[in-house]
Amino acid sequence: MNIGVVGNPSYRDLKDLLAHLAQVAPRLGFALFTEESIATLWPEPAPPSLARSPQLDCLVTLGGDGTLLRGARTLNGGNTPILGVNLGALEPTIIARGGKSRTEPVVLNDVVVHKGGVARVIRLRVSVDGEEVGQYSADGIVVSTPTGSTAYSLSAGGPIVVPSVDAIVVAAICPHTLAVRPLVVPAHAKVTVEPIPPWTDDVLVSFDGQVGTTMQPGDRLVVQRADRPVLLVRLGPEGFFARMRKKLHWGDLSDRERT
């Protein structure tokens, strides 16, 4: 079985974890492959690079959420399960004024359009399947998967979406009108975000909050569900709502208990 390993080198225990993996892998029949950034942390000899790996049977990410997101981008839509806890994927494309397009990395959580430099308002036209939703005056727009609904989208006032619901969430960041509310559209929809002149200078697009690019005047961002989802392994019987109770403290009335 071919196992890819992605890790966050800032984690103090990563070197010990890699040493343990290297020790048990031969006994379990695992062939390990590593991302380049952690190659020096393995005991000698280090596993071959992921760039030279054959078809992977599983990708293991050792770190936090950011490491898992990086692992998903490494697969770039591949049908390899990742050792994680959830499910979702978006495929963003930027279309220039002349019609030429460029497809960006597959996204697990969200795509965000925002203004670069000093925080300031931006005007954006949002459409769904070619039909204009409206013009947004806000600090930006978050387009997220159900997985990403509990990340940046939630902070921007978006709803929590159960992972089994096929949907895309569109949430404005600090909208400049109380009438603007988060929008939930079908997962098969195409969401288009277009900066409106003269708010077209210094517009940025970020993918999962880790990598990004710029938008030029006349560019349009089109976000849609990727052909294949990111497959994540979930360990143990704990369900979605149990995790929400633990992480978001739902139903926690301990501060109201009488002593």
N, C-alpha and C positions, 0 to 999 in steps of 0.2 A: 504494500500500500504506500503510495506517494503522499507525503505530508509536507505542506509548505508552512513556514513559520515566519510570522511578522511580529516584531516586538518594539516596545518603547524603551530605548536605552537609558532613559532617566530613572527608570524603576530600579531601586537598589537591589532587589532580589532577582533581577532578570538573569544575571550571569549564572547563579545557582540553579535556576529553573532550566536554563539551556543545557547545563551540565547533566542534570537529571534526565532530560529528554534524550540527550546523546547516549546515555547509559542504558536506558530501557528500550530504546527504539529497535536495536537489532533483535532483542529477545521477542519483541512483539511483531517482528516482520515489517517494520516501518522504514522507508527510505526518506530521509529528511532533506529539505531544501530551504535555504534561508534568504531573507532579503539582505542586500549588501550592507545596509547601515548597522546591522548587528553581527556581521560576520566575525569581527575580532573578539566578540564576547563568548564564542563557542570554545570548548576545549579542542586542542589540535588532534586530528585535522578537522577543520570546520566543514559542515555540509556544503554541497554545491550551491551555487546561486539559483534563486527562483527564476532568473532570466534564462537559465539553461535547463529548467526542469521539464520533464515530460508532462503528460496530463496528470493533474493533481486529483487525488481522491478527497482531500480535505485541506482547508487552510486554517491554521490555529493562530489566533491573535493574542499576544501577551501584553496587556496594558489596559488603558481605559477605553472610553468610547471613541476617542480620536484614532487610536490604533486600529480598532475594528473598522472605522470608516476608511482608513488608509488601505486596509486589507481588501475591502470591497472594491476600491478603485484599482488596486493591483490586478484583480481578476478581470476588470473591465467588461463585465457582463457575462463572464464565463459561468458554466453550470456546475461550479464547485461549491459544496457547502462550507460555511465558515462556522467555527465554534463560537457561538454567540447566543443571543436571546430573542431576536425579533426578526421581522421581515418587511421588505419594501425596496423599491428602486425607481428612480426617474432618469430620463435621458434628455438633457438640455441641448438645444441647437441654437446658434446665433446666426441669423440671416441678415446679410448686409443689404444696403439699398439696391444694389445691382442684382440681387437674387442669389449671389453666391453664399453658401452656407458652410458652417464648420460645426461638427458635433463635438461637444465637450465630454469630459469624463462622466461615466455613470455615477449617479448620486444616490446615496442611501437615505439621507435625512431631508435636505432642503436645498433649494436654489434661492439666492437673495439678490435682488437688484437694489442698489443704494448709491448714494452720492459719495464720491471720494473727498478727501481733505476734511475741512471743517464740517461738522454736522449741520445740515441745512435741508430745507424742503426740496422735493423733486416732484414734477408732474409726470404721471405715467398713465398710459392708456392700456387697459386690460381687456382682453377678448377671450372668449371660450368657444372653441370650434368655429372661429370666424365671426361670431356675433359679439359686438362690443358690449362689455359689461358697464363700463363707465370710465371716467377719468379720475384718477386718484391723486390727491395732493397729500403727500406723506413723506416720511423720512426714507421710505423704501417699501418693497413688497417681498414677502416670503411665500414661496410655493413649496409645499412640503408633502411628503408621503405620510401614511398613517404612523410609521415609525418615527418620523420627524415631527409629528404633531405634539410630542411632549418635550421638544427641544426649543429652538428659537421661536417657532410659531406659537407655542404656549406662552412664552414671555411676551409676545406681541398681542396677546389676547385671543389667540385662536383656540378652537375646541380640541379636546382630547378625542382621538379617533381610535377605536379598538382595531388592532392589527388585522383582524379578519375582514374588516370592511374595506371594499375596493373603492378608494376615493382619493382625491387630491384636494388639499386645503390651500386657499389663497388668503393670506392675512396681511393687512397693511401695517406698517411700523409707524406708530405715533401719527395716525391720520389727523389731518387738520379740519375735520368735520365729524360731529358725533353721529352723522347718518351712515358712515362707513362701518360695515361689520364684516367679520370673516366669512368667507364663502367656501362651501363644500361642493365639489363637482364630481361627476363620475370618473372613475380611474381611466377610462378610455378617452377622455376629453383631451384636447390640445389647448394649453393655456399660453396665450401670447402676451408679452409685456413689452411695451414700446415707449421709450422716453419721448416727451412732447417738447418741441422747440419752444423757448430757448433754453430748456433744462436738459440739453443733450450733451453738455460738456462734462468731462470727468465723471462719467457714470461707470460704476463697477458692478461686476457679477461675481458672487462667491459661491462655491460649491462645497457643501458640508462644512463651511466655515474654515476650510483648510487650504484650498487652492482657488484661484480666481483669474479673471481676465477683465478687459475693458470693453465698453460698447462705444462705437463711433456714431456720430449723428446719422440717423436713417436706419440704424440696426434694429432688429427685432429679436427678442428672446422667445423661443418656442419650447415649452416644457411638456413632455408627454411620458407615459409609462414606457419603460424599456421593454423590448421583446421578451427578455427573460428576467425573472426576479433574482435578487441576491438571496441565496439560500443560507439560512443560519440554523445552527444546531442549538436546541434548548435542552438543558439538563435538569432533571428533577420535575416533580409534579406541580410546582408553584405556578399559578395562573397569572394572567395579566392584571386582574384587579387586586390580587394579593400583593403584587409588586407595586401597584399604584398606592395601596394603603401604606406600604412600607416607605416608599420614596417621597410621596407627597403628603403623607400623614393624614390621609382621608379618615374621617371618623375618630380622630384622636381628640378625646375630650379630657385628657389627663389634667390639663390646666384648670378644669372646672370641678375637679373632684374635691370633695370636702375632706379636710383632714380631721 
